[in-house]
Amino acid sequence: MKTEKNNLNDQNRIVINVADSVYYSLYSDGINKRTKKSKNSVYRLFYGEIPKELDAQIAYQKLSELDSLVLSKSDKILDSLKWSHFKRWDGAKAFEEEIIYYHGFPKNEKFKPY
């Protein structure tokens, strides 16, 4: 696992890269995840309870053990650096999926954080 701090469109983010197959991006207003397994999608951390009656347009993915581990460690890292302007995990239980490539991942596109 490695972390890096990027500046994208004047917005700071921290990227956590796990085995070049999962990227977690921490922003001031949210946390995203991308995986090589689901290149067409981006997952946004969802705060609150998952609705009992699920909307067909919104898919939720419960946090895996890896997600929980990475996110809890990210809070500790942010605390140790005294960086309070990034969104925290705060015990969220799921990611909300958004499809960003409806017709498949572009052939010439490099898999990278979102």
Sequence and secondary structure as in RCSB ss.txt:
>XXXX:A:sequence
MKTEKNNLNDQNRIVINVADSVYYSLYSDGINKRTKKSKNSVYRLFYGEIPKELDAQIAYQKLSELDSLVLSKSD
KILDSLKWSHFKRWDGAKAFEEEIIYYHGFPKNEKFKPY
>XXXX:A:secstr
 EEEEEEETTEEEEEEEETTTEEEEE SS EEEEESTTTTEEEEEE S   SS  TT EEEE  HHHHHHHHHHH
HHHHHHT  SS   TT  EEEEEES TT   TT      
